[in-house]
Amino acid sequence: MKHDNLAPLRKGEIIGGFLYLPMFLVGTSLLFSLLLGGMLALTGQMPDQETLVGQVSLYSSLMNLIVLVLIFHHFLRGQFKRLRDCRVGRLIGTIAIGYAIFLGGNLLTQGLTWLMDGAGISYENANQEAVEALLWGSPAAAFVSAVLCAPIVEELLFRGLIFGLIHKKSRALAYVVSMLLFSAAHVAAGLLSGEPLLVLALNLVTYLPMGFALAWTFERTRTIWAAILLHMLNNGLALVLLLAFGI
């Protein structure tokens, strides 16, 4: 059974999005790590690790945002028109339910973490640790990267591009593929750092509810901007709570 076109992407947007996807996953961070490392080595100025991580994250996030907005500018304009047509009550209610799904997923993860601690298994989340290190080292860079750039970039790729394209053929498959790819992108750092498979599996599960909620929000409101707003809300509140209470 075919479904209506949730994400009416142009051919150039589809090609550009898939070509840039590998760059988003590993390329931009590696590129700026090499560039900044080389420039600092030439000038003899070597900042502390937290400062360097903050600079790499900020510059790579801004590059991802600029490139993807250029690629998907027509799609974003069309989705903004849909946002204006969406009823305010439906938009707010959908975002509220989506955030509740986030919180439910966090509770599930916390319960699994306690079970692992009880079994004597240490639990680490490399992506979360990287965000916290960036926040303590450069709060401004953390907010720009996590609250402004990441929601727009990730929603364009994982919901607008991947979920939207597959949704035309299979709604269920669109959810499964987009959720798994979204989760995998957030555990890639743990894979590269050599985290145990059990910990990687738990981290993968951690992001599945978020991936579901964002896709569901996009589908229900029919505008990618609703998913972007929900993503921004989640990331922003998480950073504020971390700064204020250390949680």
CORURZI-V63153 format. One line per field, one symbol per residue. ss: DSSP state (H for helix, E for strand, - for the rest). psi: psi as a letter, one per 40 degrees, with the letter a starting at -180 (. if undefined). Layout:
# CORURZI-V63153
ss: ???
psi: ???
This chain:
# CORURZI-V63153
ss: ----------HHHHHHHHHHHHHHHHHHHHHHHHHHHHHHHHH-----HHHHHHHHHHHHHHHHHHHHHHH-HHHHHHHHHHHHH--HHHHHHHHHHHHHHHHHHHHHHHHHHHHHHH-------HHHHHHHHHHHH-HHHHHHHHHHHHHHHHHHHHHHHHHHHHH---HHHHHHHHHHHHHHHHHHHHHH----HHHHHHHHHHHHHHHHHHHHHHHHH--HHHHHHHHHHHHHHHHHHHHHH--
psi: hiiigdggiidddddddddeddddddddddddddddddddddeehhiidddddddddddddddddddddddfddddddddddddehhdddddddddddddddddddddddddddddddefhihihddddddddddddgddddddddddddddddddddddcddddddddhdddddddddddddddeedddddefiiddddddddddedddddddddddddefhdddddddddddddddddddddef.
